Amino acid sequence: MEKQTIDISFLGGNTLDAAQNLLGKEIETVIDGIITSGFITEVEAYLGTLDRASHTYKGKITKKNAMMFEPYGHIYVYTMHGHSCMNFVTTTDKPEGILIRAVEPNVGQETMIDRRGRNKNLTDGPGKLTKALGINRNDHNGMDINNELLKVYEGKTPIEIEATKRIGIDNKEEAVDYLYRFIVKGNPHVSRFKGKIDKNNGWK
């Protein structure tokens, strides 16, 4: 039986809720006919014009961030330090989004290893997972979610979701302290993992 993609209408609501709802969902890509996938383990929410850490802070539209001002239903890919980072755009009327920071590898792990040139820490960071899944800004920025190249399926259910400060925004004043990063507690496939690995990687 063919898997059914998820209804992504929840991305049109509250971004913080949507970020937590994404945990456990399976992202699948089909690049050059090759399937790879992973279960989302870590996300960060960015709340638009009032969030100093957001690319859309103060509402200025640029060539780089223009996709964030479109309604939910597509991805916004930007580059940082030569790495592509993938966001799911949220809401219908605010330039908000969710950075997919990490996934737990599932299908096509050998391809992921080839793309990354290593067999450890394949997808525990936003630039790592895009490379492993074959996503880049030039080819995929603005692409619809649930098209022929990128699909999202129901996957696994976290036992516990942990909220923490976001990573890499040390100069963003009060936004530094927002608990807008969400992880599957006990899953080792997250950025800067510390602590004890759950016996089932934090899944029910």
Buried (B, 14 or more C-beta within 10 A) or exposed (E): EEEEBBEBEBBBBBBBEBBBBBBBBBBBBBBEEBEBBBBBBBBBBBBBEEBBBBBBBEEEEEEEBBBBBEEBBBBBBBBEEEBBBBBBBBBEEBBBBBBBBBBBBBBBBEBBBEBBEEEEBBBBBBBBBBBBBBBBBEEBBEBEBBEEBBBBBEBBEBBEBBBBBBBEBEEBEEBEEBEBBBBBBBBBBBBEBEEEEBEEBBBE
